[in-house]
Amino acid sequence: MRVSAALLLLAGCAAVDEAPYAELLKGATALRVRSGGLCHRVLADERALLATVDAAEIRAVTGCLRIPPPAPNPEITGCRCCGDPTLEFFKDDQLLVAIGRHHGVMIRSEIIGDQELTRASAEALCRWLADRGIPEPEKSRKRIHNR
């Protein structure tokens, strides 16, 4: 017997494809991708890799920030690296959230913590970055996770 997603939600189970940043990023007017992660920052060494105010581009990236139900991948649980690159979303001049990328399949922020992306979201976000001249997350995703 199949149980519908609506029944699972009513039962308190997580949705199959959650978008934890959707509400927060609705008002985002700018996106900057910068080198480095969220911790141990050396501002003099960081550089902007990409900046856009294009609403369609921002929506494309926010659409890639989807997570599966809680079931951590043991390969990446407990990651202690700082991540690279970092996606910074702004509303006008105010930083809404900075999201560090980890190993091509995980994100981290001070607001939500560590989250593994769905496979489709990880692939789409890595492809979006690679298409804009930032290939490292895709290389890491393929190397580390052999996908």
C-alpha positions in Angstrom: 0.0 0.0 0.0 1.4 3.4 -1.0 1.2 6.3 1.5 0.8 9.7 0.0 3.3 12.5 0.8 0.4 14.5 2.3 -0.3 11.7 4.8 3.4 11.4 5.7 3.5 15.2 6.4 0.4 14.9 8.6 2.1 12.1 10.5 5.1 14.4 11.2 7.5 12.9 8.7 9.7 15.2 6.6 8.8 15.9 3.0 10.8 14.0 0.4 12.2 17.2 -1.1 12.4 20.1 1.5 13.4 23.6 0.7 14.5 25.0 4.0 15.7 28.4 2.6 12.7 29.1 0.4 11.0 31.6 2.7 14.2 33.4 3.7 15.4 33.7 0.1 12.1 34.9 -1.4 13.2 38.5 -1.1 16.8 38.0 -2.3 17.8 40.7 -4.8 21.5 39.7 -5.2 23.7 36.6 -5.1 27.5 36.6 -4.7 29.6 33.5 -4.9 32.9 33.9 -3.2 35.9 31.8 -2.5 36.3 30.4 1.0 33.9 29.0 3.5 32.1 30.1 6.6 34.9 29.7 9.1 38.6 30.4 9.5 38.2 33.2 7.0 41.1 35.1 5.6 39.4 38.1 4.0 42.5 39.2 2.1 42.6 35.8 0.3 39.0 35.7 -0.6 37.7 36.8 -4.0 34.3 37.2 -5.6 33.8 34.4 -8.2 30.4 35.5 -9.4 27.9 38.2 -8.7 24.4 38.6 -10.1 21.2 40.6 -9.5 19.3 38.6 -12.1 16.1 37.3 -10.5 16.0 34.2 -12.7 19.5 33.3 -11.8 18.8 33.8 -8.1 15.7 31.6 -8.4 17.7 28.9 -10.2 20.1 28.7 -7.3 17.5 28.8 -4.6 15.7 26.0 -6.4 18.8 23.9 -6.0 18.8 24.1 -2.2 16.6 21.1 -1.5 17.3 18.5 1.1 16.0 15.0 1.5 14.3 13.7 4.7 16.7 13.3 7.7 18.9 10.4 6.9 22.5 11.6 7.1 25.1 10.2 4.6 27.7 8.6 6.8 30.4 9.7 4.3 29.9 13.4 5.1 28.3 13.5 8.5 30.6 15.4 10.9 32.4 17.3 8.2 34.6 19.8 9.8 35.9 21.7 6.8 35.0 25.3 6.2 33.5 24.7 2.7 34.2 26.4 -0.6 32.8 28.3 -2.3 30.2 30.3 -0.3 26.9 31.5 -1.7 25.9 34.9 -0.2 22.3 36.0 -0.7 21.4 39.7 -0.2 18.3 41.8 0.0 19.5 45.1 -1.3 22.7 45.6 0.8 21.7 43.3 3.7 23.1 39.8 3.9 20.2 37.4 4.3 22.3 34.2 4.6 25.7 32.8 3.7 25.7 29.1 2.6 28.9 27.2 2.4 29.3 24.4 -0.1 30.8 21.1 1.1 32.1 18.2 -1.0 29.7 19.0 -3.8 26.7 17.5 -2.0 26.3 19.4 1.3 25.5 22.9 2.5 26.1 24.7 5.8 24.7 27.9 7.2 24.5 29.4 10.7 20.7 29.5 10.3 20.0 25.8 9.5 23.3 24.0 10.1 24.6 21.2 7.9 22.3 19.7 5.4 22.9 17.2 2.6 21.3 18.2 -0.7 19.1 15.8 -2.7 21.1 14.2 -5.4 19.3 16.1 -8.1 19.8 19.4 -6.3 23.5 18.7 -5.7 24.0 17.9 -9.4 22.0 21.0 -10.5 23.8 23.4 -8.2 27.3 22.0 -9.2 26.3 22.2 -12.9 25.1 25.8 -12.4 28.4 26.8 -10.8 30.5 24.9 -13.4 28.5 26.6 -16.2 29.6 29.9 -14.7 33.3 29.1 -14.4 33.3 27.6 -10.9 34.0 23.9 -11.6 35.5 22.8 -8.2 32.3 21.7 -6.5 31.4 19.4 -9.4 34.9 17.9 -9.5 34.7 17.4 -5.7 31.2 15.8 -6.0 32.4 13.4 -8.6 35.7 12.6 -6.9 34.5 12.1 -3.4 31.2 10.5 -4.1 32.0 8.7 -7.3 28.8 9.8 -8.9 
